[in-house]
Amino acid sequence: MKALVANVGVKNEAWYRVKTKFLRNIESPAAISLELIQTAEPANPAPHWIKIRSIYSAISDFDEALFIRNDWLALSGFLSFPFVPGCENIGIITEIGQQVQGVELGERVVVNPVIACQARGITPLCDPCSSGNYSMCRNFWGPFPGPGMMIGACKNTSGGWADSFLAHESQVRTISRSVETDQMIMVPEFARALRAVLQHPPAPNDTIIMIGAGSLGLLTLMALNVLGYHNRILVLAEHSFEEDRARTAHPNVQVGFTHGRGTAFEFAGDFLKKKVHYVSPHRPTIAGGADLVYETTGIRDNVEDALYLAGEEKKVVVMGMKGFSNINMTAIMLRGIRVFGPSFSGTESQGKETFDIALEMALGKSLPITELVTHRFMIDQYREALTALENRAASKAIKAVFQHIV
Ligand SMILES: [Zn+2]
């Protein structure tokens, strides 16, 4: 099969581990290489595993951190090399393990990527899994398929950036015949947005600042709207083409921009009707900031800004994953900011999985989530795909996906 394979080289990885363990040196050893190769299909599934032929695989912010920003060190504890990326996937079932139930060959599925205790056959479940928080599973380094927190970061499952990959039966949701495949592409990322809002909802009069109006930011606005949170929201976008999309996603949005340090604070000062203080030229701050900040990019400068845009002792929900290295944490200590990471799906208060709620909403609520897919590429065009996302000002990309010939 054709596969894009990510690797750092055995020598590089071994040297990195020595440096971090004994020398406490976290300097990056090398960029991850990404290579298009012909390789063997993943091995026949274990009894409860399924082989899936890729139809669509999105490029997630996790992938952007690794292949555009080269910021893999921060995520290296959740990966196993060499791996095939692609964690937001739709495909067709081509092989079924002997004990799999409830799915048939040829069915289309959308895949929840996280490989937690249940998928690894571990009983009893670890504490986070047994409380429904399986995205924080303690066994991401456990038995088959081995190290790696999810499909698209695990060396033994393959991923959606290859023709085929493996998934446990608990990870797949079948797509009924009446539903277009396209409708499901954004479900995995929408589940992340829903998880953040369901776990960290605003109070009725909370002021909200959202950093980022890329796909995760826009999906979070849609999640807030569909769940009935009509608070005033300041969206700090990076690009002007994102403005109209943000206004469409939620009715109470005001849009500002993050260009240039300090600019975001001027928009925030106007929005909150609070004074911006420029005590240090490097760090503007607002006395009494927003009640709740959703940070949807993971970009260092934006995460640091989030810690100062939130009011003292208020909450920042860190959602984006484009790169976490070298973030200044002073505000957590000196401003008492409470920081939360919702990670991926889990079990929500009504007993349903976030992934299933996202799926139901994608089918039933007429949410325009599929309209966020602006770019489609064949897997051979991976360089063009990554370039389009790296140069969003020119490409106007929101979400890019690989489509496979099936
Ligand atoms: Zn677990």
Residues whose N, C-alpha, C, O or C-beta is under 5 A from the ligand:
A	BS01	ZN	A116 C117 C126 C129 C137 R138 N139
